[in-house]
Each structure stands twice: as C-alpha cells, then as structure tokens.
Amino acid sequence: MHKGRKKNFMFTNKSQSERGIMSTVLGILSDVSIGLAVFSSFRIGGRASARLGTVILVAMLFSIAGLVFGILSRMEKDKFYFFPDLGILLNGIGVCATGFILYAGVFGL
C-alpha cells in the first residue's frame, strides 16, 4: 500500500457547465439583492426609495439572464446538471419574488 495520496477514479467524461455555474451565481446575487432591498424597505417603514426600486429592477434582469443561462445549460449534453437545476430554481424564485413585489405595489397589498 502506498502512503500519502489516495487514488481517485473518474468513470465519466462529464463536467460542470459554465453556464450552469453562471446561472447559479446570478440567482444567488438576485435573491440576496431582492432580500436586502425588501429588508431595507421594511426597516424604513415601507417607504422605499427609487434606489431600492432600481435594485429590484436590476435583480429582475439578473434573474431573467440567469434563467436563460440555466435553461441553455440544461440542454447541453454530457454535463452535470446540479448547477443548472439550482440556477433555474434560484432565478425562478427571483422572478416570482419580483413579480409579487410589483403586484403588491400596484394593488397596494
């Protein structure tokens, strides 16, 4: 037995999709941005400024771009699908949260 490094075997040629990783990163950024904007608005009593509205708008654009990257990476062959699936989930949450914020703002919920 050799001491030291343990042998690792790889029985697949699959790799992580770069678009899937980008989708996940955009999903995390958008969800954190939306959460912080909502928290900041809550702390000031619901009187959100245009700056917070801009944060929500940019987060929505990140979510849409991340959703597109996630769907495109999900269609790639011979790739692992963890990051594309996670990116689609996170960006879907971001789009739905933004939609709910807009709906609540229009109808005064």
Buried (B, 14 or more C-beta within 10 A) or exposed (E): EEEEEEEEEEEEEEEBBEBBBBBBBBBBBBBEBBEEBBEBBEEEEEEBEEEBBEBBEBBBBBBBBBBBBBBBBBEBEEBBBEBBBBBBBBBBBBBEBBEEBBEEEEEEE
